[in-house]
Amino acid sequence: MSQFSFEGRVAVVTGAGRGIGRAHALLLAERGARVVVNDLGGSMEGDGSDAGPAQKVVDEITAAGGQAVADTHDVSSTEGGEAIVATALEHFGRIDVLVNNAGIIRYAGLPEIDAENLERHLAVHLLGSFHTLRAAWPHFVEQSYGRVVLTTSSGMLGLDNNLAYAAAKAGTVGMARSAKIAGEPHNIKVNLIAPAAMTRMGGGSDTDDPVMPSSAVAPMVAYLAHENCPVNGEIYTAGAGRFARFFIGSTEGYLHEDGPATIEDVAANWDAVNDEKGYYVPADLMGWSGAFLKHRFEGA
C-alpha cells in the first residue's frame, strides 16, 4: 500500500471537470479516495452548463478501477454548496476531504471594471469556497476529522487586467486563516494552494501543457489533503516541478518612544519601517498583535 493512501476517504473536488481540478481528482482517486467530481461545466467566464466534463473525469477514474460520481451543482449558491456535500453523503456516506478549485475569469481592470464583474468573481471563488466549506463543516466536526484545500492565486499580488480575480483570491486567504482557528480543536486542517499551470484560465487550453501541466500541482494538494498533513492555515505554491511556501510577513518596523509620533517621525524613519531584516511570520491575528505591541507589555 502507498505511504500516502486515501483508502477509506471520500473527497469532494470542485471545478474538477477540466485542468487543475481534474488532476486533483485523478490523483486522489488513484491513491484510493472515492471522489465527487463537481463541475458546472460552464465557460471560462462562468456562463452556461454542461454535464459532460464532470462525467468524462468520472469515466476516467472508473476505467482505472477507482470510484467516483459526477456532480454538476453550482458552487456559487448556498443550495449548490449544500447539494455538492449531500452528493458525497448520498453516494459514499461521508466526506473527509474538500478541495475547492472551481473558478471563473472575466478580464477587466480599472476604470472599466464594473460591480457585476467583481460580484461574479466573489460569488464563485470566495462564496463558492464558503458554501461548500460551511456545508461540510458539521460533518468534519462530528467525525473529528477534515482536510480542506482552498485555491488562492499569486494573482492576489495584483493584476492590472483582472482586479476582481485578484480580490477574490485574496479573500480566500483570510477565510482559510479563520477556518484554521475554528478547526484546530476538531482535527480539521484548512490550507491553500496557489497553483501555477497553463490551463484555459491561464491562457492555455483544455489539454495538459507539457511545460506547466496541471498534474504538477496535484501532489502538493494531495499532501495537504492527507491525514499526515503537518500544517494548518498555510499557503503553498506548486507548478512546473517547484513547490514552495508563500507567506505573509511583517517587518520589525520603527518604534517611536518619545511622546506622540508626528508625520515627520514616520518620514524620517521610513527605511526602518520597510527594513526586511528580522521580519517575522505571524501565525494569526493574536500572534501579530503580540509581536506588534510587545513593547507595551515587556516588563509589565
VOPAGU-2260 file (C-alpha; in pm, 1 decimal, decimal comma):
REM VOPAGU-2260
SITE   aa  ch    i         X         Y         Z
SITE  MET   A    0       0,0       0,0       0,0
SITE  SER   A    1     122,1     352,0     -78,1
SITE  GLN   A    2     261,2     555,7     208,7
SITE  PHE   A    3      12,5     828,9     122,6
SITE  SER   A    4    -305,3     634,5      71,4
SITE  PHE   A    5    -658,8     774,0      73,3
SITE  GLU   A    6    -823,6     435,5     117,1
SITE  GLY   A    7   -1147,8     479,0     309,3
SITE  ARG   A    8   -1155,2     853,4     248,6
SITE  VAL   A    9   -1412,8    1047,4      48,6
SITE  ALA   A   10   -1301,6    1360,4    -134,6
SITE  VAL   A   11   -1502,8    1636,1    -298,9
SITE  VAL   A   12   -1321,6    1833,7    -568,1
SITE  THR   A   13   -1499,5    2133,5    -718,1
SITE  GLY   A   14   -1420,3    2254,9   -1067,2
SITE  ALA   A   15   -1284,7    1906,4   -1137,0
SITE  GLY   A   16   -1406,5    1862,1   -1493,4
SITE  ARG   A   17   -1100,1    2014,9   -1651,4
SITE  GLY   A   18    -746,8    2133,6   -1588,0
SITE  ILE   A   19    -615,1    2158,0   -1234,3
SITE  GLY   A   20    -929,2    2023,2   -1066,1
SITE  ARG   A   21    -929,9    1720,9   -1293,6
SITE  ALA   A   22    -567,7    1649,6   -1199,4
SITE  HIS   A   23    -654,4    1667,6    -828,2
SITE  ALA   A   24    -948,1    1429,2    -870,7
SITE  LEU   A   25    -746,5    1178,6   -1072,9
SITE  LEU   A   26    -459,5    1167,7    -823,9
SITE  LEU   A   27    -683,7    1136,0    -519,2
SITE  ALA   A   28    -875,0     854,5    -688,1
SITE  GLU   A   29    -552,0     683,9    -792,1
SITE  ARG   A   30    -448,2     684,4    -426,5
SITE  GLY   A   31    -772,6     521,8    -317,4
SITE  ALA   A   32   -1015,3     804,8    -243,2
SITE  ARG   A   33   -1377,0     787,2    -351,6
SITE  VAL   A   34   -1427,1    1116,1    -534,2
SITE  VAL   A   35   -1714,2    1351,9    -603,1
SITE  VAL   A   36   -1618,5    1521,9    -929,0
SITE  ASN   A   37   -1802,3    1853,1    -922,1
SITE  ASP   A   38   -1815,4    2078,4   -1224,5
SITE  LEU   A   39   -2093,3    2300,8   -1354,5
SITE  GLY   A   40   -1938,2    2268,4   -1698,5
SITE  GLY   A   41   -1970,2    2634,6   -1788,5
SITE  SER   A   42   -1744,9    2855,8   -1994,4
SITE  MET   A   43   -1426,5    3010,9   -1860,3
SITE  GLU   A   44   -1633,3    3323,2   -1788,0
SITE  GLY   A   45   -1888,1    3120,5   -1591,5
SITE  ASP   A   46   -2165,7    3110,0   -1848,5
SITE  GLY   A   47   -2375,7    2805,7   -1932,1
SITE  SER   A   48   -2352,7    2449,7   -1806,5
SITE  ASP   A   49   -2258,8    2106,7   -1937,8
SITE  ALA   A   50   -2263,0    1773,4   -1755,9
SITE  GLY   A   51   -2002,7    1633,9   -1994,6
SITE  PRO   A   52   -1674,6    1744,0   -1832,7
SITE  ALA   A   53   -1753,6    1605,3   -1486,6
SITE  GLN   A   54   -1882,2    1276,4   -1626,4
SITE  LYS   A   55   -1577,4    1237,2   -1850,2
SITE  VAL   A   56   -1347,3    1257,9   -1548,1
SITE  VAL   A   57   -1565,3    1007,1   -1360,6
SITE  ASP   A   58   -1535,9     774,4   -1658,3
SITE  GLU   A   59   -1156,8     808,3   -1649,9
SITE  ILE   A   60   -1148,1     724,7   -1279,7
SITE  THR   A   61   -1378,6     424,8   -1304,0
SITE  ALA   A   62   -1194,2     293,0   -1610,4
SITE  ALA   A   63    -878,2     291,9   -1399,3
SITE  GLY   A   64   -1052,5      95,1   -1124,3
SITE  GLY   A   65   -1143,4     385,3    -897,3
SITE  GLN   A   66   -1473,0     507,7    -755,8
SITE  ALA   A   67   -1625,3     843,7    -843,7
SITE  VAL   A   68   -1953,6    1017,6    -904,5
SITE  ALA   A   69   -2028,1    1329,7   -1108,8
SITE  ASP   A   70   -2194,3    1638,6    -961,9
SITE  THR   A   71   -2295,7    1948,0   -1159,6
SITE  HIS   A   72   -2428,4    2179,8    -888,1
SITE  ASP   A   73   -2323,5    2544,8    -886,6
SITE  VAL   A   74   -2085,0    2634,1    -601,1
SITE  SER   A   75   -2186,5    2999,7    -610,8
SITE  SER   A   76   -2516,5    2940,8    -429,3
SITE  THR   A   77   -2581,9    2820,4     -76,7
SITE  GLU   A   78   -2807,2    2547,5    -213,6
SITE  GLY   A   79   -2543,6    2439,2    -461,5
SITE  GLY   A   80   -2274,6    2407,6    -195,8
SITE  GLU   A   81   -2503,7    2203,6      26,5
SITE  ALA   A   82   -2602,9    1980,2    -264,4
SITE  ILE   A   83   -2240,4    1904,6    -352,2
SITE  VAL   A   84   -2170,0    1784,5       0,3
SITE  ALA   A   85   -2500,0    1593,4       0,0
SITE  THR   A   86   -2381,5    1406,9    -310,2
SITE  ALA   A   87   -2082,2    1276,2    -115,2
SITE  LEU   A   88   -2302,3    1167,5     173,4
SITE  GLU   A   89   -2562,4    1007,4     -50,7
SITE  HIS   A   90   -2319,2     802,9    -258,4
SITE  PHE   A   91   -2033,7     737,3     -16,8
SITE  GLY   A   92   -2172,5     801,0     331,9
SITE  ARG   A   93   -1920,3    1059,9     446,7
SITE  ILE   A   94   -1686,5    1342,4     348,4
SITE  ASP   A   95   -1322,1    1367,1     457,7
SITE  VAL   A   96   -1158,7    1596,5     205,1
SITE  LEU   A   97   -1278,8    1914,8      37,8
SITE  VAL   A   98   -1073,8    2068,3    -241,8
SITE  ASN   A   99   -1226,0    2394,4    -361,3
SITE  ASN   A  100   -1093,1    2458,9    -709,1
SITE  ALA   A  101   -1393,0    2595,8    -901,8
SITE  GLY   A  102   -1335,9    2935,8   -1055,1
SITE  ILE   A  103   -1405,9    3174,2   -1340,2
SITE  ILE   A  104   -1214,8    3456,4   -1500,2
SITE  ARG   A  105   -1350,5    3770,0   -1667,8
SITE  TYR   A  106   -1072,5    4007,8   -1755,2
SITE  ALA   A  107   -1122,7    4370,0   -1654,0
SITE  GLY   A  108    -929,7    4633,4   -1463,5
SITE  LEU   A  109    -976,6    4990,3   -1353,5
SITE  PRO   A  110   -1150,7    5202,7   -1461,8
SITE  GLU   A  111   -1366,4    4989,4   -1691,1
SITE  ILE   A  112   -1443,9    4708,1   -1444,1
SITE  ASP   A  113   -1797,8    4714,8   -1307,8
SITE  ALA   A  114   -1956,7    4584,9    -989,2
SITE  GLU   A  115   -2113,2    4286,5   -1164,1
SITE  ASN   A  116   -1768,4    4161,2   -1262,6
SITE  LEU   A  117   -1644,9    4180,2    -904,3
SITE  GLU   A  118   -1961,6    4026,4    -762,4
SITE  ARG   A  119   -1945,1    3732,4   -1001,1
SITE  HIS   A  120   -1582,7    3654,0    -913,3
SITE  LEU   A  121   -1658,5    3676,1    -543,0
SITE  ALA   A  122   -1964,6    3452,9    -588,4
SITE  VAL   A  123   -1766,1    3170,3    -748,2
SITE  HIS   A  124   -1420,4    3190,8    -591,5
SITE  LEU   A  125   -1489,4    3321,2    -242,6
SITE  LEU   A  126   -1854,0    3238,9    -171,3
SITE  GLY   A  127   -1818,7    2914,1    -365,1
SITE  SER   A  128   -1546,7    2806,5    -125,2
SITE  PHE   A  129   -1752,8    2927,9     169,5
SITE  HIS   A  130   -2071,3    2745,2      71,7
SITE  THR   A  131   -1907,1    2404,7      40,8
SITE  LEU   A  132   -1685,0    2457,3     345,1
SITE  ARG   A  133   -1981,4    2554,7     561,6
SITE  ALA   A  134   -2185,5    2259,4     438,4
SITE  ALA   A  135   -1904,7    2012,3     508,9
SITE  TRP   A  136   -1805,6    2159,2     845,2
SITE  PRO   A  137   -2062,5    1987,7    1072,7
SITE  HIS   A  138   -1962,3    1650,7     929,9
SITE  PHE   A  139   -1594,2    1723,0     989,4
SITE  VAL   A  140   -1666,4    1824,9    1348,4
SITE  GLU   A  141   -1881,5    1517,4    1413,4
SITE  GLN   A  142   -1609,6    1279,9    1296,1
SITE  SER   A  143   -1323,0    1487,8    1442,0
SITE  TYR   A  144   -1151,0    1490,5    1105,3
SITE  GLY   A  145   -1139,2    1704,0     794,0
SITE  ARG   A  146    -892,8    1825,2     535,3
SITE  VAL   A  147    -967,7    2132,9     325,2
SITE  VAL   A  148    -764,5    2289,3      45,8
SITE  LEU   A  149    -882,1    2625,2     -86,1
SITE  THR   A  150    -746,4    2765,2    -410,6
SITE  THR   A  151    -589,6    3108,3    -398,0
SITE  SER   A  152    -352,6    3256,0    -655,7
SITE  SER   A  153     -33,8    3455,4    -689,6
SITE  GLY   A  154    -272,3    3688,0    -874,2
SITE  MET   A  155    -365,5    3827,4    -534,0
SITE  LEU   A  156     -39,0    4019,7    -555,1
SITE  GLY   A  157    -211,2    4234,2    -815,0
SITE  LEU   A  158    -329,9    4208,6   -1173,9
SITE  ASP   A  159    -361,2    4513,2   -1395,9
SITE  ASN   A  160    -630,7    4348,8   -1609,0
SITE  ASN   A  161    -825,3    4149,4   -1350,8
SITE  LEU   A  162    -892,0    4331,0   -1027,3
SITE  ALA   A  163   -1189,4    4110,9    -937,1
SITE  TYR   A  164    -998,9    3784,4    -967,5
SITE  ALA   A  165    -716,0    3916,4    -750,2
SITE  ALA   A  166    -959,4    4042,4    -487,7
SITE  ALA   A  167   -1149,0    3713,2    -470,3
SITE  LYS   A  168    -832,6    3508,5    -440,6
SITE  ALA   A  169    -700,4    3730,2    -161,7
SITE  GLY   A  170   -1029,7    3683,5      21,4
SITE  THR   A  171    -982,4    3307,6      35,0
SITE  VAL   A  172    -666,4    3358,9     241,3
SITE  GLY   A  173    -849,0    3538,3     521,7
SITE  MET   A  174   -1123,7    3277,1     514,7
SITE  ALA   A  175    -877,6    2988,4     539,6
SITE  ARG   A  176    -683,4    3150,9     822,4
SITE  SER   A  177   -1006,9    3199,4    1019,2
SITE  ALA   A  178   -1129,1    2847,1     945,1
SITE  LYS   A  179    -794,5    2714,4    1065,6
SITE  ILE   A  180    -858,2    2858,3    1412,3
SITE  ALA   A  181   -1209,8    2712,5    1427,3
SITE  GLY   A  182   -1093,1    2374,7    1304,3
SITE  GLU   A  183    -789,7    2314,4    1522,8
SITE  PRO   A  184    -982,6    2165,7    1819,4
SITE  HIS   A  185   -1154,0    1919,3    1582,9
SITE  ASN   A  186    -857,6    1790,8    1379,5
SITE  ILE   A  187    -972,6    1994,3    1079,9
SITE  LYS   A  188    -693,6    2145,5     873,3
SITE  VAL   A  189    -753,8    2418,7     617,2
SITE  ASN   A  190    -472,0    2517,4     382,9
SITE  LEU   A  191    -437,9    2695,7      49,9
SITE  ILE   A  192    -282,3    2621,1    -286,5
SITE  ALA   A  193    -163,5    2886,7    -531,0
SITE  PRO   A  194    -122,9    2678,5    -847,2
SITE  ALA   A  195      99,7    2752,2   -1143,6
SITE  ALA   A  196     -23,8    2569,6   -1452,4
SITE  MET   A  197    -101,8    2661,3   -1809,9
SITE  THR   A  198    -475,2    2590,8   -1824,5
SITE  ARG   A  199    -752,2    2752,3   -2026,7
SITE  MET   A  200    -793,9    3010,1   -1747,0
SITE  GLY   A  201    -420,6    3072,5   -1753,0
SITE  GLY   A  202    -410,4    3136,0   -2125,8
SITE  GLY   A  203    -365,6    2774,5   -2235,9
SITE  SER   A  204    -611,9    2511,4   -2349,4
SITE  ASP   A  205    -800,5    2213,9   -2206,1
SITE  THR   A  206    -511,0    1983,6   -2294,7
SITE  ASP   A  207    -226,1    1945,9   -2043,6
SITE  ASP   A  208      64,3    2178,4   -2119,7
SITE  PRO   A  209     399,2    1993,4   -2141,4
SITE  VAL   A  210     591,7    2263,2   -1955,7
SITE  MET   A  211     338,8    2365,4   -1689,9
SITE  PRO   A  212      92,7    2074,5   -1662,7
SITE  SER   A  213    -195,1    2065,7   -1417,3
SITE  SER   A  214     -67,9    1730,9   -1292,0
SITE  ALA   A  215     238,5    1905,0   -1146,2
SITE  VAL   A  216      16,4    2089,0    -895,6
SITE  ALA   A  217    -174,5    1785,7    -769,2
SITE  PRO   A  218      96,7    1627,2    -546,0
SITE  MET   A  219     102,4    1931,2    -318,4
SITE  VAL   A  220    -275,7    1939,3    -295,8
SITE  ALA   A  221    -288,3    1567,4    -217,8
SITE  TYR   A  222     -30,1    1610,1      59,6
SITE  LEU   A  223    -229,3    1895,5     213,7
SITE  ALA   A  224    -542,1    1679,5     185,9
SITE  HIS   A  225    -382,4    1377,2     353,0
SITE  GLU   A  226    -423,9    1276,4     716,7
SITE  ASN   A  227     -48,4    1324,0     766,6
SITE  CYS   A  228     -60,1    1690,1     662,3
SITE  PRO   A  229     158,5    1870,7     919,9
SITE  VAL   A  230      37,2    2229,6     869,2
SITE  ASN   A  231    -275,2    2438,3     909,9
SITE  GLY   A  232    -367,5    2775,9     764,2
SITE  GLU   A  233     -70,7    2791,0     528,5
SITE  ILE   A  234     -31,7    2885,3     161,8
SITE  TYR   A  235     173,2    2675,6     -79,0
SITE  THR   A  236     259,3    2719,8    -443,7
SITE  ALA   A  237     313,6    2436,7    -687,2
SITE  GLY   A  238     384,1    2407,1   -1056,7
SITE  ALA   A  239     638,9    2307,3   -1319,8
SITE  GLY   A  240     823,5    2090,3   -1068,9
SITE  ARG   A  241     866,4    2353,7    -799,2
SITE  PHE   A  242     693,8    2350,7    -458,6
SITE  ALA   A  243     722,1    2641,8    -216,3
SITE  ARG   A  244     566,5    2813,1      82,8
SITE  PHE   A  245     401,1    3150,7      32,1
SITE  PHE   A  246     353,2    3357,9     345,4
SITE  ILE   A  247     252,2    3692,5     491,0
SITE  GLY   A  248     527,2    3858,7     691,1
SITE  SER   A  249     576,1    4172,3     896,6
SITE  THR   A  250     884,9    4384,8     944,1
SITE  GLU   A  251    1005,4    4470,6    1292,0
SITE  GLY   A  252     947,0    4832,9    1194,2
SITE  TYR   A  253    1028,6    5156,7    1370,4
SITE  LEU   A  254     934,8    5209,6    1735,1
SITE  HIS   A  255     871,2    5565,9    1847,3
SITE  GLU   A  256     902,1    5608,4    2223,5
SITE  ASP   A  257     943,7    5982,7    2287,7
SITE  GLY   A  258     594,1    6129,5    2305,4
SITE  PRO   A  259     333,6    6120,1    2027,5
SITE  ALA   A  260     473,6    6045,9    1682,3
SITE  THR   A  261     443,4    6300,8    1402,8
SITE  ILE   A  262     426,1    6263,9    1028,0
SITE  GLU   A  263     786,6    6384,8    1024,0
SITE  ASP   A  264     886,8    6097,7    1256,6
SITE  VAL   A  265     730,6    5844,9    1020,5
SITE  ALA   A  266     902,8    6000,6     718,5
SITE  ALA   A  267    1241,5    6022,9     891,3
SITE  ASN   A  268    1229,5    5653,7     983,1
SITE  TRP   A  269    1081,5    5522,7     661,0
SITE  ASP   A  270    1379,7    5296,4     594,2
SITE  ALA   A  271    1334,6    5128,0     933,1
SITE  VAL   A  272     961,8    5082,9     871,4
SITE  ASN   A  273    1040,6    4896,9     548,7
SITE  ASP   A  274    1359,9    4714,7     651,5
SITE  GLU   A  275    1300,3    4344,1     587,9
SITE  LYS   A  276    1583,9    4226,3     811,1
SITE  GLY   A  277    1437,7    4048,6    1112,4
SITE  TYR   A  278    1090,0    4012,8     962,4
SITE  TYR   A  279     857,2    3760,5    1121,4
SITE  VAL   A  280     567,8    3546,7    1001,9
SITE  PRO   A  281     264,9    3579,2    1233,3
SITE  ALA   A  282      56,2    3265,5    1277,3
SITE  ASP   A  283    -266,4    3458,9    1331,5
SITE  LEU   A  284    -403,9    3796,6    1440,1
SITE  MET   A  285    -318,6    3740,6    1804,9
SITE  GLY   A  286      35,5    3638,4    1712,4
SITE  TRP   A  287      81,9    3955,4    1511,7
SITE  SER   A  288     -75,9    4173,2    1782,4
SITE  GLY   A  289     150,9    4022,9    2047,4
SITE  ALA   A  290     461,1    4096,2    1842,6
SITE  PHE   A  291     347,3    4442,1    1731,8
SITE  LEU   A  292     256,8    4553,3    2085,3
SITE  LYS   A  293     525,8    4368,5    2279,4
SITE  HIS   A  294     690,4    4697,7    2382,3
SITE  ARG   A  295     371,8    4785,4    2572,0
SITE  PHE   A  296     381,5    4471,8    2782,3
SITE  GLU   A  297     751,5    4392,7    2829,7
SITE  GLY   A  298     833,7    4423,5    3196,3
SITE  ALA   A  299     470,2    4484,9    3286,1
